[in-house]
Amino acid sequence: MEVLKKIISFVLDIFFIGLPVFIIFWFAFDFIIFNRCFLGKEGLNVLYYVLPIITGLLLSVIVAVWVKKMNKYTQMVFILLSACYQFVSLWFTITVFCDKNQNLNLDLKIFVWISIVISLVTMLVRNFKRLSFRDISLINIVFFIWMIDFLFFEIIADFLLSLLSKEMVRGLC
């Protein structure tokens, strides 16, 4: 019976940590940070790739600075959001989409990679000391679930956008 309580508690923790991350990420993904209208405008192409990494870096710095003032669940949600934005930034710098459209030069790619390293070091040095093995496992499981969700919807979105003509996509912005 004790094992069943631990399993149920773990699953509920995954749900209560993952749900805010999914909701916040997908709303920000569509409306604020990953706005596809940036891609069509001169000078704003860079924002499509730089805003996510800046958001991830800011979230990791916020968590590192206020690590003692945050409760554990808030800290884990911020860590997950930071990791999600950084993964998406890394994904866009290494995929064909970025190279095919030549939207990101080498300087910006290096900026993204250095920002990810800085954020990871900040997380490892400041945040993971406070978290238990169980909490780190929760973060990894929720991140893995989110990553599968993101990649699945990214593949579907690419497929649907390839079906639409460029004029229809421009009309959406």
Number of C-alpha atoms within 10 A of each C-alpha: 5 6 8 9 10 11 11 11 12 16 13 12 17 19 14 13 21 22 14 16 22 21 11 12 19 15 12 14 15 11 10 14 21 21 15 18 15 17 19 12 11 8 9 14 17 16 16 21 25 19 17 25 28 20 16 26 24 14 22 27 20 14 24 21 14 13 17 13 9 13 10 14 13 14 24 23 23 20 26 27 23 28 23 23 24 25 18 18 23 18 14 17 22 11 10 11 13 15 13 9 9 10 16 18 12 9 9 15 18 12 14 22 17 12 17 24 14 15 24 19 13 18 19 12 12 18 21 17 10 13 13 11 11 10 18 13 14 21 20 14 14 22 21 13 13 18 15 12 12 16 13 11 12 12 11 12 12 11 11 10 13 11 9 10 9 10 8 10 14 12 8 8 12
